[in-house]
């Protein structure tokens, strides 16, 4: 499988309505994020994902990908990479599908095992703040680059991620820093977020493309 598949798989295995009152702009990051999760059940938008490597103490961007997403909480989402390659990470509330268009290959995993204490779980999988607290510990980080940051640390010991940084602005998560247990990290930027769009249930139903190889894990 191509190397770019691992970046996508990490987001899931490791790889919005934003109807919040303006007063949240001055609230602490953890408070903003929990209010976002509680009050917002669906959304769609676009993302940029940058994989960063630290060489001799200097951070350098090694890969950049862009795409779009939709989600309906809990556990339903489509995370689609458009450039520089086309891949789809899709969950229907029961199973997770990872589709590599170039290889015409689909990997299917049980959703619960695939998400766990991962970035996908913290963004899309939780039903509310209480559910978040089962899987993550939170602490305030402070302001940097105009965003209020929090740090989410997975409670599970077998997760691939050491911690997940979330940058909040005006009650919205607009940036994530994903640091794995090997010291590498990725940066996600979310933009053009549409609040509580009307989403049809079949938007999350994955149809295996004709002739695709299917692998079940």
DRENVOKOL-202009 format. One line per 10 residues: number of its first residue (from 1); for each residue x, y, z of N, C-alpha, C. Coordinates in steps of 0.2 Angstrom, whole numbers, m for minus. Layout:
NUM> X Y Z X Y Z X Y Z ~ ...
# end
This chain:
1> 4 m6 0 0 0 0 4 6 0 ~ 2 11 m3 6 18 m3 7 21 3 ~ 13 24 4 14 27 10 9 32 13 ~ 5 36 8 1 41 10 m5 37 14 ~ m6 31 13 m12 28 17 m11 28 24 ~ m5 27 27 m3 27 34 m6 34 37 ~ m5 39 34 m7 46 37 m14 46 38 ~ m18 43 33 m25 43 34 m27 38 39 ~ m24 32 39 m26 27 44 m25 29 51 ~ m19 33 52 m18 36 59 m23 40 61
11> m26 44 57 m31 49 59 m37 45 61 ~ m39 39 58 m44 35 61 m43 31 66 ~ m37 27 65 m36 22 70 m32 25 76 ~ m28 29 76 m24 32 81 m28 35 87 ~ m34 43 64 m34 49 57 m39 44 62 ~ m98 109 56 m98 106 62 m103 110 66 ~ m117 107 70 m118 115 70 m113 118 74 ~ m111 124 72 m107 128 76 m111 133 79 ~ m117 132 81 m122 137 84 m120 138 91 ~ m115 142 92 m113 144 99 m113 151 100
21> m115 153 106 m116 160 107 m109 164 107 ~ m109 170 105 m103 174 104 m99 174 111 ~ m102 174 117 m98 174 123 m93 169 124 ~ m94 163 120 m89 158 120 m82 160 118 ~ m82 166 114 m75 168 111 m70 169 117 ~ m72 171 123 m68 173 128 m67 167 133 ~ m71 162 132 m71 156 137 m64 152 136 ~ m63 149 141 m57 144 141 m58 139 136 ~ m52 136 133 m53 132 127 m57 125 129 ~ m56 122 135 m59 116 136 m67 118 137
31> m69 123 140 m76 125 140 m79 126 133 ~ m75 129 129 m77 130 122 m78 124 118 ~ m73 119 119 m73 113 115 m79 109 118 ~ m80 108 124 m86 104 127 m92 107 125 ~ m93 113 125 m99 116 122 m100 115 115 ~ m95 115 111 m95 113 104 m98 106 103 ~ m95 102 107 m97 95 106 m104 94 108 ~ m106 97 114 m113 96 116 m118 99 112 ~ m117 105 109 m122 109 105 m122 107 98 ~ m117 104 95 m117 103 88 m116 96 86
41> m121 94 82 m122 87 80 m120 85 73 ~ m120 90 69 m118 89 62 m114 95 59 ~ m111 94 53 m107 99 50 m104 97 44 ~ m102 101 40 m97 100 34 m92 105 33 ~ m87 104 30 m82 109 29 m76 106 25 ~ m70 110 25 m64 108 21 m59 108 26 ~ m53 104 24 m47 104 29 m41 104 25 ~ m36 106 28 m29 105 26 m25 101 31 ~ m22 96 29 m18 92 34 m10 92 32 ~ m6 94 36 1 94 35 5 89 40
51> 9 85 37 13 81 41 19 84 42 ~ 22 84 49 28 88 50 33 83 53 ~ 39 85 51 45 81 54 49 86 57 ~ 52 84 63 57 88 66 64 86 64 ~ 68 90 61 75 88 59 80 93 62 ~ 84 90 66 89 94 70 86 100 74 ~ 80 98 77 76 103 81 72 108 77 ~ 72 107 70 68 112 66 62 108 63 ~ 56 111 64 50 108 61 50 109 53 ~ 49 104 50 48 105 42 42 101 40
61> 38 104 36 32 101 33 34 96 27 ~ 33 90 28 35 84 24 29 82 19 ~ 23 83 21 17 81 16 12 86 18 ~ 8 88 12 2 92 13 m4 89 9 ~ m10 88 12 m16 85 9 m21 90 10 ~ m26 90 6 m32 94 7 m38 90 5 ~ m44 92 8 m50 88 6 m56 91 10 ~ m61 87 10 m67 90 13 m70 84 18 ~ m75 86 22 m78 82 27 m85 83 28 ~ m89 78 30 m96 79 33 m96 75 39
71> m100 76 44 m101 72 50 m108 73 53 ~ m110 67 56 m116 67 60 m115 63 66 ~ m115 67 72 m113 64 78 m118 59 81 ~ m117 54 84 m110 51 85 m108 46 79 ~ m102 46 77 m99 40 74 m101 40 66 ~ m104 45 63 m105 45 56 m101 50 53 ~ m97 49 48 m93 54 45 m90 52 38 ~ m88 57 34 m85 55 28 m79 60 28 ~ m73 58 28 m67 62 28 m63 60 21 ~ m64 65 16 m62 63 9 m55 68 8
81> m50 64 6 m44 67 3 m45 68 m4 ~ m44 75 m7 m44 76 m14 m38 77 m17 ~ m33 81 m14 m26 82 m16 m21 80 m11 ~ m15 78 m13 m13 76 m20 m15 69 m22 ~ m19 66 m18 m22 59 m20 m29 59 m18 ~ m33 54 m20 m40 53 m18 m41 47 m14 ~ m43 48 m8 m44 43 m3 m50 45 1 ~ m54 40 4 m60 41 8 m59 37 14 ~ m61 41 20 m61 37 26 m69 39 28 ~ m73 33 29 m80 34 30 m82 29 35
91> m87 32 40 m90 28 45 m97 29 45 ~ m101 23 46 m108 23 45 m111 22 52 ~ m107 23 57 m110 22 64 m108 15 67 ~ m107 10 62 m105 3 64 m98 1 61 ~ m97 3 55 m90 1 52 m87 7 50 ~ m80 6 49 m76 11 46 m73 8 40 ~ m73 12 34 m71 10 28 m65 15 26 ~ m60 12 23 m54 16 21 m53 14 13 ~ m55 19 9 m55 17 2 m49 21 m2 ~ m44 17 m5 m39 20 m9 m41 20 m16
101> m42 25 m19 m45 25 m26 m40 23 m31 ~ m33 25 m30 m28 23 m35 m27 15 m35 ~ m28 12 m29 m27 5 m28 m33 1 m29 ~ m39 5 m29 m46 2 m29 m46 m3 m24 ~ m45 m1 m18 m44 m6 m12 m48 m3 m6 ~ m52 m7 m3 m56 m5 3 m54 m9 9 ~ m53 m6 15 m51 m9 21 m57 m8 26 ~ m60 m13 29 m66 m12 33 m64 m14 40 ~ m66 m10 45 m64 m11 52 m70 m10 56 ~ m71 m14 62 m77 m12 66 m75 m5 69
111> m80 0 69 m79 7 71 m77 8 78 ~ m79 4 82 m77 5 89 m70 4 90 ~ m67 m1 87 m60 m3 88 m56 2 84 ~ m59 4 78 m55 9 74 m54 16 77 ~ m59 18 80 m59 25 83 m55 25 90 ~ m58 22 95 m55 23 101 m54 30 104 ~ m48 31 106 m46 37 109 m42 41 103 ~ m45 42 98 m41 45 92 m44 51 90 ~ m40 55 85 m43 61 83 m50 61 80 ~ m51 55 76 m58 55 73 m63 54 79
121> m61 51 84 m66 50 90 m68 56 93 ~ m63 61 94 m64 67 98 m68 72 93 ~ m67 71 87 m71 76 83 m78 74 81 ~ m78 67 79 m84 65 77 m88 59 81 ~ m84 56 85 m87 50 88 m91 51 94 ~ m90 56 98 m93 57 104 m100 60 104 ~ m104 57 108 m111 59 108 m112 66 112 ~ m107 67 117 m108 73 121 m101 74 125 ~ m101 79 130 m95 80 134 m94 74 139 ~ m99 71 141 m98 66 146 m95 60 142
131> m96 59 136 m93 53 132 m86 55 131 ~ m84 61 130 m78 63 129 m73 62 135 ~ m76 63 141 m72 62 147 m71 55 149 ~ m74 50 145 m73 43 146 m66 42 143 ~ m65 45 137 m59 43 133 m53 48 134 ~ m54 54 136 m49 59 136 m48 63 143 ~ m42 65 144 m41 70 150 m39 76 146 ~ m42 82 149 m41 88 146 m37 93 150 ~ m33 98 147 m30 103 151 m30 109 147 ~ m29 115 150 m29 121 146 m21 122 144
141> m20 125 138 m13 126 136 m12 134 135 ~ m17 138 134 m16 145 133 m17 147 126 ~ m15 154 125 m16 157 119 m10 157 115 ~ m11 155 108 m5 155 104 m8 156 97 ~ m5 161 93 m7 162 86 m14 164 86 ~ m17 167 91 m23 170 91 m29 165 92 ~ m27 159 94 m31 153 96 m31 152 103 ~ m36 149 107 m36 147 113 m35 139 113 ~ m30 136 116 m28 129 115 m29 125 121 ~ m31 119 119 m32 114 125 m28 108 122
151> m27 103 127 m23 97 126 m27 91 128 ~ m29 87 124 m33 81 125 m28 75 125 ~ m28 71 131 m23 65 131 m28 59 132 ~ m27 54 127 m31 48 127 m29 44 134 ~ m35 42 137 m34 38 143 m32 31 141 ~ m34 28 135 m32 21 133 m24 21 133 ~ m21 16 135 m14 15 134 m11 13 127 ~ m16 10 123 m14 7 117 m15 11 111 ~ m17 18 112 m18 22 107 m11 24 104 ~ m11 26 97 m5 28 94 m3 36 95
161> m8 39 98 m7 46 99 m5 48 107 ~ 0 52 107 2 54 114 m3 59 117 ~ m4 64 112 m9 69 114 m12 73 108 ~ m17 76 109 m21 80 103 m22 87 105 ~ m19 92 102 m20 99 103 m25 101 99 ~ m30 105 102 m35 108 98 m35 116 99 ~ m35 119 94 m36 127 94 m43 129 93 ~ m45 133 98 m52 135 97 m52 143 96 ~ m57 145 92 m58 152 91 m66 153 90 ~ m69 158 94 m76 159 93 m80 153 94
171> m78 149 99 m82 143 100 m81 137 95 ~ m76 138 90 m76 133 85 m69 130 85 ~ m68 123 84 m61 120 83 m59 122 76 ~ m54 125 76 m51 127 69 m44 124 67 ~ m41 121 72 m34 118 71 m33 113 76 ~ m30 107 74 m28 102 78 m21 100 77 ~ m17 98 82 m10 96 82 m10 89 85 ~ m9 84 80 m9 77 82 m2 74 83 ~ 0 73 89 7 71 91 7 63 92 ~ 10 59 89 10 52 90 16 50 95
181> 16 44 97 21 41 102 28 41 99 ~ 29 42 93 36 42 90 38 50 89 ~ 35 54 92 37 61 92 35 65 85 ~ 32 61 81 30 65 74 23 68 75 ~ 21 73 71 15 76 72 12 79 66 ~ 6 79 65 2 82 60 m2 88 62 ~ m3 93 58 m7 98 59 m13 99 54 ~ m19 99 57 m25 100 53 m28 107 54 ~ m30 110 49 m34 116 49 m40 115 46 ~ m46 117 49 m53 116 47 m55 123 45
191> m59 123 39 m61 130 36 m68 129 33 ~ m71 134 31 m78 134 28 m83 130 31 ~ m83 130 38 m88 126 41 m95 128 41 ~ m99 123 39 m106 125 38 m110 122 44 ~ m114 126 48 m117 124 54 m123 119 52 ~ m124 114 56 m130 109 56 m133 109 49 ~ m129 106 44 m133 106 37 m138 100 38 ~ m142 100 33 m147 94 33 m143 88 29 ~ m142 83 33 m138 77 30 m143 71 29 ~ m143 68 24 m147 62 23 m143 56 25
201> m147 51 28 m143 45 31 m139 41 26 ~ m141 41 20 m138 37 15 m131 40 13 ~ m130 47 15 m124 50 14 m118 46 17 ~ m119 42 22 m114 39 26 m114 32 24 ~ m118 29 20 m118 22 18 m113 21 12 ~ m108 17 14 m102 16 9 m104 10 4 ~ m103 12 m2 m104 7 m7 m97 5 m10 ~ m96 m1 m10 m89 m4 m12 m89 m3 m20 ~ m84 1 m22 m83 2 m29 m82 m5 m33 ~ m85 m5 m39 m84 m11 m43 m77 m13 m44
211> m76 m20 m43 m69 m23 m44 m64 m21 m38 ~ m66 m18 m33 m62 m16 m28 m60 m22 m24 ~ m54 m23 m22 m51 m28 m17 m54 m25 m10 ~ m56 m30 m6 m59 m29 1 m55 m33 6 ~ m53 m29 11 m49 m32 16 m53 m31 23 ~ m54 m36 27 m58 m35 33 m53 m36 39 ~ m53 m31 44 m49 m32 50 m53 m32 56
# end
